[in-house]
Amino acid sequence: MHAAVVSAFDRPPRYQEFPDPVAQGADEAVVEVVAAGLHPRVRSQADGSHYTSTAELPLIPGIDGVVRGPDGRLRYTILDDTTLGTLAERTILRRGRSIVLPEGVDPVAVAAAMNPAMSSWVALRRRIDFRRGRSVLVLGATGNAGRMAVQVARKLGASRVIGAGRNPEALEALRPLGADEVLTLGRLAEAADVDVVLDYLWGEPAATAMVDMISTRKERSDPVHWIQIGSMAGLTSPVPSAALRASRLQIVGSGIGSVDGREWLEELPQLVDAVTEGEFDVRAKAVPLKDVEQVWAAETDDRVVLLP
């Protein structure tokens, strides 16, 4: 078969021939990949920088996708730790790691939307006791996952959604998607009284935002749940100790390890329904897998979906 193969962590994957995967037991099946998203998580998997990396090479990246099973039905699947990812013509489907998709579904839309939407969906549904009527700030809202987080927060019942980022023009585009307000990073004191922060930035911006928001919060004893999801601005953040002592700031992470695999799977049906019913604005760009090297580092507002 052909696949996008990583042979060195300092080079992008190359489209080349690779041995066909072989099912190892009754709980595995070889499936055809129909569409697979090129997510930031896939790029960090391919360069060895993700915290789950095992440094094992060669590697076919790809953590999820739409596949066609032996029964001919389309499924959305999440892969566990494997070197046989979805950026290939075929991969291994493990029992209990997928759900059947509705008839007539657009596989490109599903492959594009599920990963970025899942990050905020699972964070709100599984990492805190999120209730309808709470207010949400999305930090890093102009990225693909951040844009989706604005929509997910609204879908799950947030009474007020604020999108924050660096680009004023991109921020304004969030209003039709459900953002009640948009703020540049220097104005986050105006969001001081939110209940939940979905943080896709981390790094210095997160630490600065904590200080700005907590110092102007009306009731510091009211809890604010800060959910760390992405690290576009830095892998570490100099969180000031005063931010933790002077408020009920509760920092949690959401990702692989902090949420059990079974919990991820339990959330998939509702999320797939929302995607397939058109409840989210999905920006997808379908690209043949053979062009993976050309699009690997391309800057685009669309989620690239690779088609074997």
Secondary structure, 3 states (H helix, E strand, C coil): CEEEEECCCCCCCEEEECCCCCCCCCCEEEEEEEEEECCHHHHHHHCCCCCCCCCCCCEECCCEEEEECCCCCEEEEECCCCCECCCECEEEEECCCEEECCCCCCHHHHHHHHHHHHHHHHHHHHHCCCCCCCEEEEECCCCHHHHHHHHHHHHCCCCEEEEEECCHHHHHCCHHHCCCEEEEHHHHHHHCCCCEEEECCCHHHHHHHHHHHHHCCCCCCCCEEEEECCCCCCCCCCCCHHHHHCCCEEEEECCECCECHHHHHHHHHHHHHHHHCCCCCCCEEEEEHHHHHHHCCCCCCCEEEEEC
